[in-house]
């Protein structure tokens, strides 16, 4: 079936569009040969509505609510879609390239028309959430209100800290920690109208301290006065909530540096106790999380803060710290300002679906040379040999163990290098000078000449350095 005249005009219009130029032509989006959009307003509305929906989705924004006039057009548009022929592949590649431009135009028109929903999404696409060291997305969670800095309370003979609190359109989350004597399993939030919201959560603890994340599912009516109550406390605790700082770009939440394609943003916040808190916000490869920013005792390269003349001490919360949050105290400032340098990040990626590889199973006292290179989530690793270690009570081995020698091809000059693989069942040993794995230790199977090793996750080092000149 041939395309109708309007679709053919649109196809030619899109074919003439320079995709590389598309994003810079918001003020001049017209066909190069003078042709106009489909003359039939209903066909034009249907086509643009579909592109508009896809473009908004691509940008991670929800569509503004449709007006009654738009709603009346829906049945007609549905009938038109039922009779449409799927366009050619090349046309849709052009259409996809142009979708972001159309989305920007619709955003501009909506803002000019005074659409508060779209204006709020554009202005507050990302919000920094102090107390959590994280970023919220208003397109998914709505505008969030947060506790700017922790509240510390004397409670049951110890200190209880309300480390973070956030409220969005449909949920509320709090993070608490403190001395073990202050541990709770619930608390209540009160607003100025007398409404009460009960929070429950999950806790973990050591022999002296505890931490917990508590939540409430459902809308919460915010009023000028909000307060918390705890069983065993004879007064309520005022909870000052304010709109979280936001921007349409994560980079604009603080100071950003990009190394090897990875952007790292530092958000600085002056605290009432005289310290300055730094939260690091990375934009990571898909599926990756940061295990360490260099503040762990076993890290090889550590962050460094200077004020232009001397190195300043960096610290973290004494108990259950967020790995991406640091504190320092400001001193006399040199012209160069405060500079935070992050040499490298230790990243983790879960193996999903599970990856696995096979190894031979040697007999007692045997060693089998392998020298086979495999791919582990895009990184090469060579299995060198497998030896069987007999059970030895003195060495805490209650059964035979397979020692697998590996070479993870550690490269000190690479932007990212494999360090460790974590087997689903087993242990490992690494080179303390580099952090790169050298041996895997696996329980020997009772029978069989081969066995499969499942990989649970991998760890890599991603190198900078990121140099962040704080304001």
N, C-alpha and C positions, 0 to 999 in steps of 0.2 A: 504494500500500500504506500503510495507516495505521500510525502509530507505536505500539509496544507501550505498556502502561500505565506501565511504569517510565520509558520515554523521555518520555512525556507529562508525568509528574510532574516530571522533571528540567527539561523545557522551561518549565513553569510556575514552577518554582523559580528558574530563571535569568531569566525575564521579570520577576520581582518584585525582582531584585537591582538596587540602585542602583549603576551603574558608577562614578560619581564617589566613592562611599563605600567601594568594594570594598577599597581598599588600607588603609583604617583599621579594618577589621572582622575582624581576624585572630582575635580572641577571641570573636566572635559570629557565626560563619558557620553560620547555620541558616535554613531557609525562613521567610519572613515569615508564612505562613499555617499553620505548624505541620506541614506535610508533611515527610516524611523523604526521604532518598535512596532509590533503588530498593531494594525489599525483598530481591530476589534477590542474595545476596552475590557470586555469580560475575558477574552483569551489572554490579553496582556496581564490582567490582574491575576489570573490563575497561574501563568508562567512565573511571574515575579513573586507571587506568594510562595510557590514551591522553592524557588531559589532563595528567597528571604529566610524561610524556615531552615534550610540546609546551612545557609551562611551563619545565621545566629547560632545554630548548634555547633558549627565548626569553631566559632569564637568562644564557646562555652557559656553563652548567654541565653536566658530564657526569653521567649517572645513576649512583648507587651500584650496585655489583654486586648482582644479584638473588640471593636465597637459593634453596636447593633447592626450598623450598615454592613460591616465585614461579615457578620454572622449570617445575614440574609443572602450573601453571595455564596456561602459554602455549598448548598445543594447543587447550584449550577456548576461550580467548580468540580464537584465530585463527578457530575455527569460528563463534563469535558474530559476529566482524567480517565474515565472508563473507556473513552473512544480514542485516546491518544495512542500513537505508535511510539515505541521506545526509540529515541533519537540515536544517531550514529555515535560510536564511541568517541571519535575525535571531537565532535560537537560538545559532548559532556566533559571532556578534558578541558575545553575552553571555558565551559560554563563553570566548572569547579574553580578554575583559576580566577574567574571573574566574580565568584561568589563573595569573596571577602570585600571587594570594592562595593558591591551592592549592599552588603551588610553595613558597611560604613556609611553609605548614603542613607539607608533606612534609619540608622542611629542618629545621623545628623538631622534628618527630617523629624524624627520623634522628639529629639531634644528641642528643636526649634518650635515644635508644636506644644511643648510643655509637658511631655510624658514623664512623670516623676519616677516610674519604675525603671525605664531605660536609663534616665539620667543618673539614678542611684547606682545602677549596675556599672555604667561606664566610670563613674567617679570612684567607686569603691569595689572594683573587681577583686582586689586582694586586701586583706586586713591582717596586720600584725597582732598576734595574741600574746601579750606579755604574761609571764607566769607559766606559759606552756612552751615557749621557744618555738612557736609554729606560726603558720600562715593559714588564714581561713579564706574561702572563696565565696563571695556574696551571691554569686549565681547559684550556688548549691545550698548555702546555709542562711542567706539573708544577711542583713546588717547585724554584726555582733557587738555586744557590750561587755566590757571586761573590767577586771580589777587591775588598776595601773601598777601597783606594787604590793608585795606580800603584807599580810597582817599577822603580827606575832602576839600571842596571848599567853598569860600565865594560867595554867589549867592543870588541876590534879597533881600539883607538885612538880610540874615540868613545863616546857615550852611547846605550844601548839602553833603551827604555822599554816595559815591559809595561803598557799603558794600561788595559786591561780584560780580564777573564776571567770567563766564566760557564759553568756546567754544569747541565743539566737532565736529565730522564729518558732522553732519547735522543740528545742532541747536546751539543757543547761548542764554544764560540766564544771566540777571543782576538783582541785588537786590539793590535798592536805598532807602534812607530815609533822613529825615531832618526836618527843621522847616517848618511850614505850608506855609509860604511865598514862599518856594522854590519848591512847588509841580509842577510836570510836567506830561504830558500824553504821551510824545514821546521824543526820542532823536536819534542821528545818530552815527554810527560807521564808521570810515574812515580808509582805509589801505594806504600803501605807493604807490600803483599803481593808486590811485584815485577812487577806488571802494567805494560806499557808501551803507550802510545797515541801514534801518530804523527799530527801535525797538519800539514796543507798548506794553502796559501791563495793569495790574489791580492794583488798589490802595486802601488803607484804611487809615483813619486818625482819629485823636482826635482833640480836640479844639486847640492844639498847634503844633502837629507833624503829620507826615505822613510817610508811607512806601509803596513801590510798587515793584512788580516783573514784569520785562520787558523781552520780548523774540523776537527772530528772527528765522524763520523756513527756513532752507536751508543752503547750504555750504557757509562758509566764508573763503576767501583767506587771510591767515595770512602772514604778511610781518614784516620786522624788526621794522617798525614804524607803530603803530596803535594809533588812537586818537578818542576822543568823542567830539561831538558838541551838545550844548544845545541852544534852542531858547532863546534869551535875553542875551547870553554870547558872548562877543566880541572876544574870542579866543578858540582854541580847547584845550582839556585836554589829555595829553599823557596817553596811556593805556599800561603799561608794562605787557605782558602776558608771563607766563612761564609754562612749562610742570608740571602738578600736581604731587606731590610725590606719588609713587606707590609701591605696593608689591603684590606678589602672595597670601599673606595671610593678612586678615584684622588685625590680632593680631600684625603683624610686622610693622604696620603704627605708633605704639607708644608703650606705656607700658600697659600691659594687666593683668587683674586679673579675675579669674573665681570663682563665688560663686553660689552654688545651680544650677549648670549647665548653668548659664548665664555669658557670657564673656563680659567684659566692657574694652574698650581700651581708654586711654587718650593720645591725641596728643598735645604736647606742641609746641608753636611757639612764639619766642621772637619778640616783636613789636618795631617799631622805636621810639615809645613814652616812652620806658623804661618798659612797662608792659609785662607780659607773658600771652598769651592766652592759655587756655586749652579747647579743644573740646573733648567731651565724645561720643564714638561710641559704642553703645550696639549691641549685636547679640541676637535678641529677639525671643521669641516664635512666631510661625506663627499667623498673624493677630493682633499682639500687637503693640502699639506705646507707647512712654514715654510721659506722661503728665507733669511730674515734676521730677527733680533730687534733690529736696530738697531746692531750692532757692526761692520758693514762700512764701509770708508772712504767709500763713495758714499752711505750712508744719510743721510737728511735729519734724522731725529729719533733721538736716541740714549738708551739706558737711563741712569738716574741712581740712584746709591746714596748715601744720607745716614745719618748717625748721630744726627741731631737738631740738630747744630750746624754740620756741614760736609759737603761732598760728598767722597765717597771714590772713589778710582780703581778702575775696573773693568778687568780684563785677561782675556785668553784664552790658551790654549796657544800657544806661539810657532810651532809647526808643525802643520799639518793640524788645526786646532781643531774641536771640535763646535760648531755655531752656537748651540746652546742652553745652553752652559756658560760661566760667568763665574767669576772669582776676585776676592776683595778681602781686605784685611787689616783686622781689627777694631781700633778705637780706643776711646777713652773714650766711654762710651755715655750719651746723654741719656735722659731719661724716655720720650721718644717712641720709642726703640729704633731698630733699623736698618730703613730703608724703601727698598725697591727699586721704582722706577717704570719701567714699560715703556710708552712712548707708543703704539707701533703695531707690527704684525707685517706682514711682506711674505709673502704666500701665493702658492703656485703650484698650478695645476690642469692636469693633462694633458687634452688633448682626445681623449677616447675614448668612442665612435668618433670618428674625425677629423671636425672641422667644416670647412667651406669656404664661400667666397663668391666671386662672379664680379665682375670689373672689366672695363671696356672697354680695348682696346689702341689708343692713339692712334698716328698716323703720325709720322714724323720731324718734330720741331719743333712738334708739336701738343700742346694741352692740352684735356682733355675734362672738363667739369663733371659731377659725378655727384649729390651731395647725397642719398644714399640711406642710411637707417639700418637696420642689421642687428642681430640678437641674437647675442651671443657668450657662451654659458653663462650666460644670464640678465642680462647687462649690455649696454646699448645702445652702439653705436659707429656714428658717421656717417662714410661715405666721402665726402669733400668733392670731390676732383678727382684726375685722373691725368695726369701729364705724362711725356713721353718725353725722356730725356737721352741724347744721342748718345755713342758710344764716345769716350773721351778718355784717352790714355795718361798724360798729366800728372796726371789725377785717379784713376789706377789703375782705369779702366774699360776693359776690353778688349772690351766689347760694349755695345749699347744697354741702358739701364736704365729701368724704370718707377718714377717717384717718386709714391707714393700719399699724398696728404695726408688725415689722419684726425683725428677728434675723438672721444676715448674718453669724453667727458662726465665728466671728472674733477670730483669734488665734494668739497671739503675738509671739508664738514660731515657727509657720509654715513658710516654705520658701516663700509661697505666700498665701495671705489671701484676701478674698472678702471684699471690702469696701462699694461700692455703686452700685446700679443699677439705670439707668436713664430711666424713662418711656417716651414713645413717647409723651404723654400729661400728665403733672402733675408736682409735686414738691416733695421735700424730705427734711428730717432733719436728721442730724447725730450727733454722740457723739463727742464733740470737743476734748476730751482727746485721742481718738483713731482714729477718722475719719471714724468710721464705722456707716453705716446707721441704724437708729432706726425707722423712720416713712416715709411712702409715703402718699402724699395728692393728691387725684384724684377727678375730678368733678363727682358728683353723676349723674347717668343716670336718665332721666325723667321716665322711666318705665323699668320693668324687675327685676328679683330677683338675677340675676348674671351678671357679666360683665367681659370682658377679658382685661387684662393689657398687652400692648405690650412693650417689652424692646428694647430700642434703642441702648444702649451700657452699658458696665459694667466698673467699676474701681477697681483695685486690688493694694495691696502693695506687692512688690517683695523685699525680704530682702537680704542684703549682710552680713557684710559690704565688699565692694570692697576697697582694700588697694593698692594704685597705687604709686609706688616709682619712681618719675620722674627722668629722666636723666639730 
